[in-house]
């Protein structure tokens, strides 16, 4: 399937603009990660500790009704999420709001008292302690760092060290862009988001390898032209394939985003945004870095 015919776009010629834009995004992502490490971002209870309880009401209850009922009992900071399918409301409360171990019971008592006619059952209730939250936050950052190191060694072994650097910077850019997006939009950072970020890191490497395979193949053919021209031609040759692959995955992620329900809404949003970011970085981040390193190697050997 070929969506576009043969192209002749000078992708590498736009490397200055693309790398500046990517650098700004990366800086915002680093700021977001620093805030997450400090616990100053919009952290989910997975990392801060707290209680999550999902209630299924017999009668329709709006978010405003539930929030007002909780506010009357000093739970103004509770995070509420409406699940339209089945009159359900997901309530999240940080560990500082109510005494540990009493949150779920307190919320049940409040709803029985303030909205007695609605009737409800507790579908799920989860409590995360502060020590577990701190450990999860630390382990998450370690997982991201270790995955980047593993990717560097894998690409360096399969291709060349220059390709390893290019792929690592590209994957790091994609992960930082995800953190930047969620930090700027003040979306909740939870385990589902981390799962999406690591998934995107894997997809980023896969997408980049497709481009790198063609670059390596053309370099081995000793085609006429300098390295920049060969890399540009390689990107153009696989552009249609890259777009088709990304579009296929994008459609699946978009379906999750539109029809997957409120619980995985942010997770699906991260996937949708991440696929777009990965497609951009494999062309405008990874490949230009390989071109820069390759040209420097040629000049040093001249």
C-alpha positions as CSV (number, residue, x, y, z in Angstrom):
1,X,0.0,0.0,0.0
2,X,1.5,3.3,-1.1
3,X,-0.2,6.5,0.1
4,X,2.3,8.8,-1.6
5,X,4.5,8.4,-4.6
6,X,8.3,8.9,-4.8
7,X,9.3,12.0,-2.9
8,X,12.4,14.2,-2.9
9,X,12.1,16.2,0.3
10,X,15.2,17.6,1.9
11,X,14.6,16.4,5.5
12,X,18.2,16.8,6.6
13,X,18.3,20.3,5.3
14,X,15.7,21.2,7.9
15,X,17.7,19.8,10.8
16,X,18.5,23.1,12.4
17,X,14.8,24.0,12.8
18,X,13.7,20.5,13.9
19,X,16.5,20.1,16.4
20,X,15.8,23.5,18.0
21,X,12.1,22.7,18.3
22,X,12.9,19.2,19.7
23,X,15.4,20.8,22.2
24,X,12.8,23.1,23.5
25,X,10.3,20.3,24.0
26,X,13.0,18.2,25.7
27,X,13.8,21.0,28.1
28,X,10.1,21.2,29.1
29,X,10.1,17.5,29.5
30,X,13.1,17.6,31.8
31,X,11.4,20.3,33.9
32,X,8.4,18.0,34.1
33,X,10.4,15.0,35.2
34,X,12.2,17.2,37.9
35,X,8.8,18.2,39.2
36,X,7.6,14.6,39.2
37,X,10.7,13.5,41.1
38,X,9.9,16.3,43.6
39,X,6.3,15.2,43.7
40,X,5.2,18.7,42.6
41,X,3.4,17.7,39.4
42,X,-0.1,16.4,39.0
43,X,0.8,13.0,40.5
44,X,-1.7,10.2,40.7
45,X,-2.3,8.3,43.9
46,X,0.0,5.5,42.4
47,X,2.9,7.7,43.3
48,X,1.6,9.9,46.1
49,X,-0.3,7.3,48.0
50,X,-4.0,7.5,48.6
51,X,-7.3,5.8,47.9
52,X,-9.2,5.1,44.7
53,X,-12.9,4.0,44.9
54,X,-15.3,3.4,42.1
55,X,-19.0,3.6,42.9
56,X,-21.9,2.3,40.7
57,X,-25.1,4.2,41.4
58,X,-28.7,2.9,40.9
59,X,-29.8,6.4,39.8
60,X,-27.9,9.0,37.7
61,X,-25.6,11.1,39.8
62,X,-23.7,14.0,38.3
63,X,-20.1,14.9,39.1
64,X,-21.3,18.2,40.6
65,X,-23.6,16.4,43.0
66,X,-20.8,14.1,44.2
67,X,-18.3,16.8,44.4
68,X,-20.6,19.0,46.5
69,X,-21.4,16.1,48.8
70,X,-17.7,15.5,49.4
71,X,-16.9,19.2,49.8
72,X,-19.4,19.4,52.7
73,X,-17.2,16.9,54.6
74,X,-13.8,18.5,53.9
75,X,-13.0,16.4,50.9
76,X,-12.7,19.4,48.4
77,X,-9.4,18.0,47.0
78,X,-10.9,14.7,45.9
79,X,-10.5,14.0,42.2
80,X,-13.7,12.8,40.5
81,X,-14.1,11.1,37.1
82,X,-17.4,10.2,35.6
83,X,-17.8,6.9,33.8
84,X,-20.9,7.5,31.7
85,X,-21.5,3.8,31.0
86,X,-23.5,2.5,34.0
87,X,-23.8,5.6,36.2
88,X,-20.3,5.1,37.7
89,X,-18.0,7.7,39.4
90,X,-14.3,7.1,40.2
91,X,-13.2,9.0,43.2
92,X,-9.5,9.5,44.1
93,X,-8.3,11.0,47.4
94,X,-4.7,11.6,48.3
95,X,-3.4,10.2,51.6
96,X,-3.2,13.6,53.3
97,X,-7.0,14.3,53.0
98,X,-8.3,11.6,55.4
99,X,-6.8,9.3,58.0
100,X,-5.1,6.3,56.4
101,X,-7.4,3.3,56.1
102,X,-10.6,5.3,56.6
103,X,-11.0,7.0,53.2
104,X,-13.2,4.4,51.5
105,X,-15.5,4.0,54.5
106,X,-15.7,7.8,54.9
107,X,-16.7,8.3,51.2
108,X,-19.4,5.5,51.5
109,X,-20.8,7.2,54.6
110,X,-20.9,10.6,52.9
111,X,-22.7,9.3,49.8
112,X,-25.3,7.4,51.9
113,X,-25.9,10.5,53.9
114,X,-25.9,13.2,51.2
115,X,-27.4,11.3,48.2
116,X,-29.5,8.6,49.9
117,X,-32.0,8.1,47.0
118,X,-29.3,7.3,44.4
119,X,-28.2,4.0,46.0
120,X,-24.8,2.6,45.1
121,X,-22.4,-0.3,45.3
122,X,-18.7,-0.2,45.6
123,X,-17.2,-1.8,42.5
124,X,-13.6,-1.4,43.4
125,X,-11.5,0.1,46.2
126,X,-7.7,0.4,46.1
127,X,-5.4,2.0,48.7
128,X,-1.7,2.9,48.1
129,X,0.6,3.7,51.0
130,X,3.1,6.5,50.9
131,X,6.1,4.2,50.9
132,X,4.8,2.2,48.0
133,X,4.1,5.5,46.1
134,X,7.7,6.7,46.7
135,X,9.1,3.4,45.6
136,X,7.0,3.3,42.5
137,X,8.1,6.8,41.5
138,X,11.8,5.9,42.0
139,X,11.5,2.5,40.2
140,X,9.7,4.3,37.3
141,X,12.5,6.7,36.7
142,X,15.0,3.8,36.9
143,X,13.0,1.8,34.4
144,X,13.1,4.7,31.9
145,X,16.9,5.2,32.3
146,X,17.7,1.5,32.0
147,X,15.5,1.1,28.9
148,X,17.3,4.0,27.2
149,X,20.7,2.4,28.0
150,X,19.5,-1.0,26.7
151,X,18.3,0.6,23.4
152,X,21.6,2.4,22.9
153,X,23.6,-0.9,23.2
154,X,21.1,-2.8,21.0
155,X,21.2,-0.3,18.1
156,X,25.0,0.2,18.4
157,X,25.4,-3.6,18.2
158,X,23.0,-4.1,15.3
159,X,24.0,-1.1,13.3
160,X,26.8,1.2,14.4
161,X,27.6,3.4,17.3
162,X,26.4,6.5,15.4
163,X,23.0,4.9,14.9
164,X,22.9,3.9,18.6
165,X,23.4,7.6,19.6
166,X,20.8,8.7,17.0
167,X,18.2,6.2,18.2
168,X,18.8,6.9,21.9
169,X,18.4,10.6,21.4
170,X,15.3,10.0,19.4
171,X,13.7,7.7,22.0
172,X,14.8,10.1,24.8
173,X,13.2,13.0,22.9
174,X,9.9,11.0,22.5
175,X,9.7,10.1,26.2
176,X,10.6,13.7,27.2
177,X,8.0,15.0,24.8
178,X,5.4,12.8,26.5
179,X,6.3,14.1,29.9
180,X,6.3,17.7,28.5
181,X,2.8,17.3,27.0
182,X,1.3,15.8,30.2
183,X,3.1,18.4,32.4
184,X,1.9,21.4,30.3
185,X,-1.6,20.0,30.1
186,X,-1.6,19.3,33.8
187,X,-2.7,15.7,33.2
188,X,-2.3,13.1,35.9
189,X,0.9,11.2,36.0
190,X,0.1,7.7,37.0
191,X,1.2,4.1,36.2
192,X,-1.0,4.0,33.1
193,X,0.9,7.1,31.8
194,X,4.2,5.4,32.5
195,X,3.0,2.3,30.7
196,X,2.2,4.4,27.7
197,X,5.5,6.2,27.8
198,X,7.5,2.9,27.8
199,X,5.2,1.6,25.1
200,X,6.0,4.7,23.0
201,X,9.7,4.2,23.7
202,X,9.5,0.7,22.2
203,X,7.5,1.9,19.2
204,X,9.9,4.8,18.7
205,X,12.8,2.3,18.4
206,X,10.8,0.1,16.0
207,X,9.9,3.1,13.8
208,X,13.5,4.4,13.8
209,X,14.9,1.0,12.9
210,X,12.8,0.9,9.7
211,X,14.5,4.2,8.6
212,X,18.0,3.1,9.8
213,X,17.7,-0.2,7.9
214,X,17.3,1.6,4.6
215,X,20.1,4.1,5.4
216,X,22.5,1.2,6.2
217,X,21.5,-0.7,3.1
218,X,22.1,2.3,0.9
219,X,25.4,3.1,2.6
220,X,26.6,-0.4,1.9
221,X,25.7,0.0,-1.8
222,X,28.2,2.8,-2.1
223,X,25.7,5.0,-3.9
224,X,26.8,8.2,-5.5
225,X,26.5,11.3,-3.4
226,X,27.6,12.4,0.0
227,X,26.2,10.9,3.2
228,X,23.6,13.6,3.7
229,X,22.2,12.9,0.2
230,X,22.1,9.1,0.8
231,X,20.3,9.6,4.2
232,X,17.8,12.0,2.6
233,X,17.1,9.5,-0.2
234,X,16.7,6.7,2.3
235,X,14.1,8.6,4.3
236,X,12.2,9.4,1.1
237,X,12.3,5.8,0.0
238,X,10.7,4.5,3.2
239,X,8.4,7.6,3.8
240,X,5.3,5.9,2.5
241,X,6.0,2.8,4.5
242,X,6.6,4.8,7.6
243,X,3.4,6.8,7.2
244,X,1.3,3.6,6.5
245,X,2.7,1.9,9.6
246,X,2.2,4.8,11.9
247,X,-1.3,5.5,10.5
248,X,-2.3,1.9,11.2
249,X,-1.2,2.0,14.8
250,X,-2.6,5.5,15.1
251,X,-6.1,4.3,14.1
252,X,-6.0,1.6,16.7
253,X,-4.9,4.0,19.4
254,X,-7.5,6.6,18.3
255,X,-10.2,3.9,18.6
256,X,-9.1,3.4,22.2
257,X,-9.2,7.1,22.8
258,X,-12.7,7.6,21.3
259,X,-14.4,4.4,22.5
260,X,-12.2,2.9,25.3
261,X,-14.0,4.7,28.2
262,X,-13.0,7.3,30.8
263,X,-10.7,5.0,32.8
264,X,-8.1,4.6,29.9
265,X,-8.8,8.0,28.3
266,X,-5.5,9.5,29.3
267,X,-3.6,6.3,28.5
268,X,-5.1,6.3,24.9
269,X,-4.4,10.0,24.5
270,X,-0.7,9.3,25.4
271,X,-0.6,6.6,22.7
272,X,-2.2,8.8,20.1
273,X,0.2,11.7,20.8
274,X,3.2,9.4,21.1
275,X,2.7,7.8,17.7
276,X,2.7,11.3,16.1
277,X,5.8,12.2,18.0
278,X,7.6,9.0,17.2
279,X,7.0,9.4,13.5
280,X,8.3,12.9,13.6
281,X,11.4,12.0,15.6
282,X,12.5,9.0,13.4
283,X,12.7,11.5,10.5
284,X,13.6,14.8,12.0
285,X,15.6,13.8,15.1
286,X,17.3,10.4,14.7
287,X,18.3,10.7,11.0
288,X,19.8,14.2,11.3
289,X,21.9,13.2,14.3
290,X,23.3,10.2,12.3
291,X,24.0,12.5,9.4
292,X,25.8,15.0,11.7
293,X,27.9,12.3,13.3
294,X,28.7,10.6,10.0
295,X,29.8,13.8,8.4
296,X,32.1,14.6,11.4
297,X,33.6,11.1,11.1
298,X,34.3,11.7,7.3
299,X,35.9,15.1,8.0
300,X,38.1,13.6,10.8
301,X,39.3,10.8,8.5
302,X,40.0,13.2,5.6
